[in-house]
Amino acid sequence: MSSLSARPLDGIRVVGLEQYIAGPYCTMLLADAGAEVIKIERPGVGDPRRVMPPFAEKNGHKKAAGFMAYNRNKKSLALNLRDPSGKNIFRRLCERADIVVENLRPGSMNKQGLGYTEMSRINKRLIWGIISGFGQLEGYKGPYADRPAFDIVAEAMSGIMHMVGFADKPPSWTIYGMADVYSGQIAAYGIMQALFMRERTGYGQLVDSAMFDNMVALNEAQVALYSISGQVNSRGEPKNIWPRDAYRCLDGWVAINAPDNIIWGRLADLMGKPELKNDPRSNSGPTRCQNIGFLQPILEAWFGMQKRSDVVEALNNAGVPCGPVYNTKDIFDDKRVYERGILIDVDDPEVGSHKFARTPPHLSAMPEIPAKPAPKLGQHTRELMENLLGYSSKEVTKLVDAGVVQTD
């Protein structure tokens, strides 16, 4: 670990107009990198993820796991943006901010006169990252731009869902929130580019991250395949590369990939079947795909006689990429996860310490990421109003009484 105390985004202020996963995940990445993230939440309600199970519970306190995971290292400002005084507070925030991240319903901030166009007039250096289902940048808005979207919609329309599952079963979703998390990552990546450009030009810009775009990009292998060959793959029916599968061992499952004849040859040798390297039914990726019915029982029988840890070690030593198929408990039980620092401990004063996934990657000249717990609703409202925006204590109290802001 570096002895340096500075983080890449120290001194950068981010305002989060965020809810659920995509926006909060994006700003979590920025917060972990050192940015001051001010999360805007509706008084009395807050981010919907605050009340979505599962919950951590201790001594009568109860907090939602999803909210705790995606909102560490942030400050909460409970602000009513529909009130004229709340709008003015938001404008003052934007004057002092470097970045705004928004993943509200498309067009909602523009309707209130608080969108990027208006806010960039009062702060030319402002970078505005917007995450939506289908994109919001003028000149690239299509007929879907105003549609709401959740992750499964983007998975479906990007072709990813078409590829997940088996040939005799319906299309299947992947993991909950994948499109949201990936879109948050892409938004953070775009924001970092915009920050770099601002160093050269002095101006901010709009960063447009669309879940549909991002999932199509994630599905780039199938896009390239169709572009080159006109081929549309079907789920559960490989045409070019095999084996790329999971096999049951005596005590669990192992996933392997043999993308070329070199690795296939290593696997055949290890199984004691060297003749499969030159057999016309298995001497190339396409022929192996065509003869799965012949080859699959051979692989299943061999793996079925092995202990998982033994076969993983043997395959890796032989140069065959493989790994055990973990469930979440397996991740927590693997000592290498802790040696790598993949999980971090976040100690919440009310519900105790819990482990969450660390933001990758590691940087050699940077200290370990901070691990402050997710804030209570309005926890930092008074602090921000008085110290950052210059309101007096009495003014904040009046705004609390009027329902414009909420303090913890």
Phi, psi and omega in degrees: 000140181289150176274354179291149180258344184282145175246159187304324185251021173304134179088355178266131181251129182240135173252125183255109170266081200221155174201165181060245191240306193302307179295310178301324179292319178302310183288334173297319177300318180291321178294318178298333178275003173112354182289150169277114182251122179254108183272120178273127179226151178290131177304139177080342185239303181075187178301132179305335180293345179297335185241018179259128181292164005278165184240147166269132183229138178198129176051041177086352178268149186216126180222143184282132183300316181299320179292318179299321185291316189266359187232022175293157174063026180240166173248144180252125174243110180274113191220131177272103184282353178272345178275139179305321178292325177294321177299319180294322177298318181296320178299319179294325175298314182295330176298330186256003185261156171264326188219141166240134175244127185232129169223043175276180179302134183308129176088352186294321179286324177298320180298331179270002182072024184237022181277186185300317183303313181290317184288331179290339177290331180265350179210096184294342181269001186288130174256128184240110176264123182239128181247126181214178180290318191228009174098147185230358184285125179303139184095343178232009180278124179257192184290347180266000193303326185267002180286140168286157181208141168248173188303322184294331178294314180293320177299318182294311187283343180275353183090352181292316182297327178299332184265354186259124180119205185238159187301325183264013179235161178295162172304149184233150173284165180266249178252148182302126174083007184301315181296326178292311182297314181295321178293325174295321177296315181295321177298316179297321177298316178296321179296320178296322175296317180295323175298318179295318178295325180296329176298330181272323189254335184085001184240146172275187180193172176271132176250116188253109180246113181253132181300320179299310178304314186294321180288326174297319178296322178294334180267028190299330181296319179287326176298313180297320180300314181292321181298320184276317189243350185073014184272132174248110180287157177243148181297138177074006181229078181296145182243337188238328185229131175192145005277140172217087196202175174248139183233139181280128173259187180297330187225030179152189184246150177230137177256135180227163175215127175238083188282349181214175184289334179296309181290323176300319178297320178297318180295315180300317178298315182296326179282354184076027180233058183298337180295340180290343180294325184247357177301130182299346177272355184210022185266008174203163179303308180299321180290326175296321177298321182287341185239033178302323180301330177278319188274326186301316178299328179294313180293317182298319180294319181292311180296325183296346178261000187254147166282143186301313182296323180294315184289326177297316179294317182294317180295315180296320178296331180274356179084028176252111181302126180201167176195153176291146176277106184272146157265180186295324178299321178300321178300312181294334183271350183275116184296335180291335175300322181280326176297325180278341181076031183289331178251141177240153178265127175244118185263109178268131185295342183257323185242007173090188184271135178220154182264139177224163181290133178285147172291121171276162000265181170273139173245133187291330183256038184215140178288171179297151184295150177290165183218053177282141183291158176301142186282155169287156182300121179076014185302326185249012184302308183295316179304312182290319181297318184276313187276327182264315187263350173084017176282147176280165179300320180293321179297319179296317180299319178297320179292326175295314181297329181275357179080013181282321178228166176228136176251156182290000000 
